Amino acid sequence: MSTDGYLTFALGKGRLAKKTLELFEKIGITCEEMKDKDSRRLIFVNEAQKLRFFLAKGPDVPTYVEYGAADIGVAGKDTIMEENRRVYEVLDFGFGKCRMCVCGPEHAKELLKHHERIRVASKYPNIAKDYFYNQKHQTVDIIKLNGSVELGPLVGLSDVIVDIVETGSTLHENGLAVLEEICPLSARMIVNQVSMQMEKERITGLIMKLKEALFRGDKTI
């Protein structure tokens, strides 16, 4: 954690960072440096508010937070579950909503009902393992993939997949369907465990302001 009076934020790159910064601006937290798209900087600083920001790949955010390189992080719930780092999850931002699901051809429903040993392809092997072993108590062979996991059942690599589902259009176009829902997903705020103790007043104050901004946002919908 920071020892120089700064709070350091690790934000997942892309849409997540953009939405997070928009939310932060609603409570008066800004970082003009980050708006410069041509900047080659890796760390952005708001000297007046004693804040630092850096962008990271989603799966790395919980790692930076656990080890204290960042006091606070923003990442998708899927990333937090998959990485399983020792951090506090303190706030659901409510955007980036989707679902983690078991998907496959319709006939694979029977394999799930009867707890048969099946092959499961996923970018999220830890989430898949936890779901099948600890929640369904079903023995499975988990195959880690990095690309389009929908290919798994189509080419006979796996019986089903575990993946994020937003609209379901890709599944539908390829003759696949959601068979079981594991959990809802959205962007979450996480905090380093030591930082929460050492900067408790500052961090809890930030959380309360964000909650109020999120509540006001809900009321205007």
Contacts in CASP RR format, 6 or more apart in sequence:
PFRMAT RR
TARGET T0000
AUTHOR 0000-0000-0000
METHOD contacts of the structure
MODEL  1
MSTDGYLTFALGKGRLAKKTLELFEKIGITCEEMKDKDSRRLIFVNEAQK
LRFFLAKGPDVPTYVEYGAADIGVAGKDTIMEENRRVYEVLDFGFGKCRM
CVCGPEHAKELLKHHERIRVASKYPNIAKDYFYNQKHQTVDIIKLNGSVE
LGPLVGLSDVIVDIVETGSTLHENGLAVLEEICPLSARMIVNQVSMQMEK
ERITGLIMKLKEALFRGDKTI
1 68 0 8 1.000
1 71 0 8 1.000
1 192 0 8 1.000
1 194 0 8 1.000
1 195 0 8 1.000
1 198 0 8 1.000
1 199 0 8 1.000
2 8 0 8 1.000
2 52 0 8 1.000
2 71 0 8 1.000
2 195 0 8 1.000
5 50 0 8 1.000
6 45 0 8 1.000
6 50 0 8 1.000
6 51 0 8 1.000
6 52 0 8 1.000
7 50 0 8 1.000
7 51 0 8 1.000
7 52 0 8 1.000
7 71 0 8 1.000
7 72 0 8 1.000
7 195 0 8 1.000
7 199 0 8 1.000
7 202 0 8 1.000
7 203 0 8 1.000
7 206 0 8 1.000
8 51 0 8 1.000
8 52 0 8 1.000
8 53 0 8 1.000
8 54 0 8 1.000
8 69 0 8 1.000
8 70 0 8 1.000
8 71 0 8 1.000
8 72 0 8 1.000
9 51 0 8 1.000
9 52 0 8 1.000
9 53 0 8 1.000
9 54 0 8 1.000
9 70 0 8 1.000
9 71 0 8 1.000
9 72 0 8 1.000
9 73 0 8 1.000
9 74 0 8 1.000
10 54 0 8 1.000
10 55 0 8 1.000
10 56 0 8 1.000
10 60 0 8 1.000
10 61 0 8 1.000
10 64 0 8 1.000
10 65 0 8 1.000
10 69 0 8 1.000
10 70 0 8 1.000
10 72 0 8 1.000
10 73 0 8 1.000
10 74 0 8 1.000
11 17 0 8 1.000
11 20 0 8 1.000
11 21 0 8 1.000
11 53 0 8 1.000
11 54 0 8 1.000
11 55 0 8 1.000
11 56 0 8 1.000
11 61 0 8 1.000
11 73 0 8 1.000
11 74 0 8 1.000
12 20 0 8 1.000
12 55 0 8 1.000
12 56 0 8 1.000
12 57 0 8 1.000
12 58 0 8 1.000
12 61 0 8 1.000
12 74 0 8 1.000
12 75 0 8 1.000
13 55 0 8 1.000
13 56 0 8 1.000
13 57 0 8 1.000
13 58 0 8 1.000
14 55 0 8 1.000
15 96 0 8 1.000
16 58 0 8 1.000
16 74 0 8 1.000
16 75 0 8 1.000
16 76 0 8 1.000
16 96 0 8 1.000
16 187 0 8 1.000
17 55 0 8 1.000
17 74 0 8 1.000
19 93 0 8 1.000
19 95 0 8 1.000
19 96 0 8 1.000
19 187 0 8 1.000
20 74 0 8 1.000
20 93 0 8 1.000
20 187 0 8 1.000
21 31 0 8 1.000
21 34 0 8 1.000
23 93 0 8 1.000
23 210 0 8 1.000
23 213 0 8 1.000
23 214 0 8 1.000
24 30 0 8 1.000
26 213 0 8 1.000
26 216 0 8 1.000
27 206 0 8 1.000
27 209 0 8 1.000
27 210 0 8 1.000
27 212 0 8 1.000
27 213 0 8 1.000
29 46 0 8 1.000
29 49 0 8 1.000
29 51 0 8 1.000
30 46 0 8 1.000
30 49 0 8 1.000
31 44 0 8 1.000
31 45 0 8 1.000
31 46 0 8 1.000
31 51 0 8 1.000
31 53 0 8 1.000
32 46 0 8 1.000
33 39 0 8 1.000
33 41 0 8 1.000
33 44 0 8 1.000
33 45 0 8 1.000
33 46 0 8 1.000
34 44 0 8 1.000
34 53 0 8 1.000
42 54 0 8 1.000
42 55 0 8 1.000
43 52 0 8 1.000
43 53 0 8 1.000
43 54 0 8 1.000
44 52 0 8 1.000
44 53 0 8 1.000
44 54 0 8 1.000
45 51 0 8 1.000
45 52 0 8 1.000
45 53 0 8 1.000
46 52 0 8 1.000
46 53 0 8 1.000
54 70 0 8 1.000
56 64 0 8 1.000
58 75 0 8 1.000
58 76 0 8 1.000
58 79 0 8 1.000
59 79 0 8 1.000
59 82 0 8 1.000
59 83 0 8 1.000
61 70 0 8 1.000
61 73 0 8 1.000
61 74 0 8 1.000
61 75 0 8 1.000
61 79 0 8 1.000
61 190 0 8 1.000
62 73 0 8 1.000
62 75 0 8 1.000
62 79 0 8 1.000
62 80 0 8 1.000
62 83 0 8 1.000
62 85 0 8 1.000
62 87 0 8 1.000
62 190 0 8 1.000
63 83 0 8 1.000
63 85 0 8 1.000
64 70 0 8 1.000
64 73 0 8 1.000
65 71 0 8 1.000
65 72 0 8 1.000
65 73 0 8 1.000
65 85 0 8 1.000
65 87 0 8 1.000
65 190 0 8 1.000
65 191 0 8 1.000
65 192 0 8 1.000
66 85 0 8 1.000
66 86 0 8 1.000
66 87 0 8 1.000
66 192 0 8 1.000
68 192 0 8 1.000
68 194 0 8 1.000
68 195 0 8 1.000
70 192 0 8 1.000
71 191 0 8 1.000
71 192 0 8 1.000
71 195 0 8 1.000
71 199 0 8 1.000
71 203 0 8 1.000
72 189 0 8 1.000
72 190 0 8 1.000
72 191 0 8 1.000
72 192 0 8 1.000
72 195 0 8 1.000
72 203 0 8 1.000
72 206 0 8 1.000
73 189 0 8 1.000
73 190 0 8 1.000
73 191 0 8 1.000
74 93 0 8 1.000
74 187 0 8 1.000
74 188 0 8 1.000
74 189 0 8 1.000
74 190 0 8 1.000
75 187 0 8 1.000
75 188 0 8 1.000
75 190 0 8 1.000
76 96 0 8 1.000
76 185 0 8 1.000
76 186 0 8 1.000
76 187 0 8 1.000
76 188 0 8 1.000
77 92 0 8 1.000
77 183 0 8 1.000
77 184 0 8 1.000
77 185 0 8 1.000
77 186 0 8 1.000
77 187 0 8 1.000
77 188 0 8 1.000
78 100 0 8 1.000
78 124 0 8 1.000
78 127 0 8 1.000
78 164 0 8 1.000
78 185 0 8 1.000
80 87 0 8 1.000
80 89 0 8 1.000
80 188 0 8 1.000
80 190 0 8 1.000
81 100 0 8 1.000
81 124 0 8 1.000
81 126 0 8 1.000
81 127 0 8 1.000
81 130 0 8 1.000
81 183 0 8 1.000
82 124 0 8 1.000
82 125 0 8 1.000
82 126 0 8 1.000
82 127 0 8 1.000
83 126 0 8 1.000
84 126 0 8 1.000
86 193 0 8 1.000
87 190 0 8 1.000
87 191 0 8 1.000
87 192 0 8 1.000
87 193 0 8 1.000
88 190 0 8 1.000
88 191 0 8 1.000
88 192 0 8 1.000
88 193 0 8 1.000
88 196 0 8 1.000
89 188 0 8 1.000
89 189 0 8 1.000
89 190 0 8 1.000
90 189 0 8 1.000
90 190 0 8 1.000
90 191 0 8 1.000
90 196 0 8 1.000
90 207 0 8 1.000
91 188 0 8 1.000
91 189 0 8 1.000
91 207 0 8 1.000
91 210 0 8 1.000
91 211 0 8 1.000
92 186 0 8 1.000
92 187 0 8 1.000
92 188 0 8 1.000
93 186 0 8 1.000
93 187 0 8 1.000
93 188 0 8 1.000
93 189 0 8 1.000
93 210 0 8 1.000
93 214 0 8 1.000
94 186 0 8 1.000
94 187 0 8 1.000
94 214 0 8 1.000
95 186 0 8 1.000
95 187 0 8 1.000
96 185 0 8 1.000
96 186 0 8 1.000
96 187 0 8 1.000
97 184 0 8 1.000
97 185 0 8 1.000
97 186 0 8 1.000
98 164 0 8 1.000
98 165 0 8 1.000
98 166 0 8 1.000
98 184 0 8 1.000
98 185 0 8 1.000
98 186 0 8 1.000
99 164 0 8 1.000
99 165 0 8 1.000
99 178 0 8 1.000
99 181 0 8 1.000
99 182 0 8 1.000
99 183 0 8 1.000
99 184 0 8 1.000
99 185 0 8 1.000
100 124 0 8 1.000
100 127 0 8 1.000
100 162 0 8 1.000
100 163 0 8 1.000
100 164 0 8 1.000
100 165 0 8 1.000
100 181 0 8 1.000
100 182 0 8 1.000
100 183 0 8 1.000
100 184 0 8 1.000
100 185 0 8 1.000
101 162 0 8 1.000
101 163 0 8 1.000
101 164 0 8 1.000
101 165 0 8 1.000
101 178 0 8 1.000
101 179 0 8 1.000
101 180 0 8 1.000
101 181 0 8 1.000
101 182 0 8 1.000
102 112 0 8 1.000
102 120 0 8 1.000
102 131 0 8 1.000
102 160 0 8 1.000
102 161 0 8 1.000
102 162 0 8 1.000
102 178 0 8 1.000
102 179 0 8 1.000
102 180 0 8 1.000
102 181 0 8 1.000
102 182 0 8 1.000
103 150 0 8 1.000
103 160 0 8 1.000
103 161 0 8 1.000
103 162 0 8 1.000
103 163 0 8 1.000
103 165 0 8 1.000
103 171 0 8 1.000
103 176 0 8 1.000
103 177 0 8 1.000
103 178 0 8 1.000
103 179 0 8 1.000
104 153 0 8 1.000
104 159 0 8 1.000
104 160 0 8 1.000
104 161 0 8 1.000
104 171 0 8 1.000
104 176 0 8 1.000
104 177 0 8 1.000
104 179 0 8 1.000
105 153 0 8 1.000
105 175 0 8 1.000
105 176 0 8 1.000
105 177 0 8 1.000
106 177 0 8 1.000
106 179 0 8 1.000
108 118 0 8 1.000
108 153 0 8 1.000
108 159 0 8 1.000
108 160 0 8 1.000
108 179 0 8 1.000
109 179 0 8 1.000
111 118 0 8 1.000
111 159 0 8 1.000
111 160 0 8 1.000
112 118 0 8 1.000
112 136 0 8 1.000
112 138 0 8 1.000
112 160 0 8 1.000
112 179 0 8 1.000
112 180 0 8 1.000
115 136 0 8 1.000
115 137 0 8 1.000
115 138 0 8 1.000
115 139 0 8 1.000
116 138 0 8 1.000
117 138 0 8 1.000
117 139 0 8 1.000
117 140 0 8 1.000
117 141 0 8 1.000
118 138 0 8 1.000
118 140 0 8 1.000
118 141 0 8 1.000
118 158 0 8 1.000
118 159 0 8 1.000
118 160 0 8 1.000
119 140 0 8 1.000
119 141 0 8 1.000
119 142 0 8 1.000
119 143 0 8 1.000
119 157 0 8 1.000
119 158 0 8 1.000
119 159 0 8 1.000
119 160 0 8 1.000
120 128 0 8 1.000
120 132 0 8 1.000
120 140 0 8 1.000
120 141 0 8 1.000
120 142 0 8 1.000
120 143 0 8 1.000
120 158 0 8 1.000
120 159 0 8 1.000
120 160 0 8 1.000
120 161 0 8 1.000
120 162 0 8 1.000
121 142 0 8 1.000
121 143 0 8 1.000
121 144 0 8 1.000
121 145 0 8 1.000
121 149 0 8 1.000
121 152 0 8 1.000
121 153 0 8 1.000
121 157 0 8 1.000
121 158 0 8 1.000
121 160 0 8 1.000
121 161 0 8 1.000
121 162 0 8 1.000
122 128 0 8 1.000
122 142 0 8 1.000
122 143 0 8 1.000
122 144 0 8 1.000
122 145 0 8 1.000
122 149 0 8 1.000
122 161 0 8 1.000
122 162 0 8 1.000
122 163 0 8 1.000
123 144 0 8 1.000
123 145 0 8 1.000
123 146 0 8 1.000
123 147 0 8 1.000
123 149 0 8 1.000
123 163 0 8 1.000
124 162 0 8 1.000
124 163 0 8 1.000
125 142 0 8 1.000
125 144 0 8 1.000
127 162 0 8 1.000
127 182 0 8 1.000
128 140 0 8 1.000
128 142 0 8 1.000
128 162 0 8 1.000
129 140 0 8 1.000
129 142 0 8 1.000
131 162 0 8 1.000
131 182 0 8 1.000
132 138 0 8 1.000
132 139 0 8 1.000
132 140 0 8 1.000
132 142 0 8 1.000
133 139 0 8 1.000
133 140 0 8 1.000
143 157 0 8 1.000
143 158 0 8 1.000
145 151 0 8 1.000
145 152 0 8 1.000
149 161 0 8 1.000
149 162 0 8 1.000
149 163 0 8 1.000
150 161 0 8 1.000
150 163 0 8 1.000
150 170 0 8 1.000
150 171 0 8 1.000
150 174 0 8 1.000
150 176 0 8 1.000
151 157 0 8 1.000
152 158 0 8 1.000
152 161 0 8 1.000
153 159 0 8 1.000
153 160 0 8 1.000
153 161 0 8 1.000
153 176 0 8 1.000
154 174 0 8 1.000
154 176 0 8 1.000
160 179 0 8 1.000
161 176 0 8 1.000
162 182 0 8 1.000
164 185 0 8 1.000
165 171 0 8 1.000
165 178 0 8 1.000
168 178 0 8 1.000
171 177 0 8 1.000
171 178 0 8 1.000
189 207 0 8 1.000
189 210 0 8 1.000
191 203 0 8 1.000
195 203 0 8 1.000
196 203 0 8 1.000
END
